Amino acid sequence: MSKSSQKLSGYQKDFDKIYQIIVEAQSKTWSAINTQLIQLYWSIGKYIFNKTINDNWGKSTVEALAEYIHQHHVPVRGFSARNIWRMKQFYETYEDTKLSTVLTEISWSNHLHILSKTKTLEEKRYYLELGSKGRYSARE
């Protein structure tokens, strides 16, 4: 072992500690971003839901909205007509539960799988809790 390798190995605990600080910060950042995204999708879903009821918004209006977002905010992704309808479905499914913490603890991909693969609200709640506790990816 060279002198520089020996010297670096003496810092292993310090390096591990700094690395752990980085990993924890990344995890907290991802969690904060995910929470904001889920809250954004909830708000959009609620807005669209109310517009479909009160102002007869339908497929063509939501498609026009998606096109508007695309044309005016090119770097913004994830706002296709299909995904906007999913936001509405997300809000409709859980509107009685408000925006609970468990809803913000899993990714949008997980929500999409739960919404499309389960039938009852009980099933959805089960997988929400499971995903939240286990931190599973959408594929898992």
Disulfide bonds with the S-S distance in Angstrom:
none
